[in-house]
């Protein structure tokens, strides 16, 4: 069972009283019984699957009273950092219920410098084949913006469920050997996704990502997942013009596929490329769409 419970340490009484006084509602005593706890779920996670968050992953948490809009500051809770230690999510700033009703918002990856909650700028990495290095996320993980919310929360012994969802789009490229291709397809091929805008803005209250209308198109180096499969996170957008979209580089040869395409938010798109001996005769098969991919 992968329900992740957040527990917080008990701090000095003066600190707790200060935290408990942040609501306009009548205060209730600050005790462990009034601690706001959370169950955090990764997209696609079920009771039968392993947790998909990694040790040291960080999420940001906002809590507002239901009568107040989400703002950069002045909320009941402002961008509190929660860190996963491999077992539970922990914070140095515990959150306590008051006599009120709240909306809870959470996002990943965490950013200490959130300057807007209406148009939060977020961009995907150009090189998504880089790996995690200490606290620095790999290019793919840093591009996968996740969002969760729970509305109308009141004081309860039950944990607040936070079911995260992908807000970007994902493209999976599978390489398939054609009948006339000689030898085996090399496992170290490099795959690029071309001509997509890599910047967006996100409405934190609604969890909606919008492609930057003034953003520039870039090429994205996809992550090599092994077994001739490559993945990249892309900002949701529509490509109306037929342009080079997917390029496969191997053995000094470039295999290019041109297409129009619609990258839908929260959807995984699968493209199977049948590699022929002739680079100009690459065939493409578009698979089904998957929500809440793992």
ABEGO torsion letter per residue (X at the ends): XABBBBBBBBBBAAAAAAAAAABABBBBBBBAAABBBBBBBBBGBBAABBBABBBGBBBBBBBBBAABBBBABGBABBGBBBBBAGABBBBABBBBBBBBBBBBBBBOBBBABBABAABBBBBBBABAABBBBEABBBAAAAABBBBBBBBGBBBBABBBBBBBBBABBBBBBBBBBBAABBEBBBAABBBBBBGBBABBBBBAAAGBBBBBAABBBBBBBBBBAEGGBBBBBBBBBBBABBBBABBBBBGGBBBBBBBBBBBBBGBBBBBBBBBBABAAABBBBBBBBBBGBX
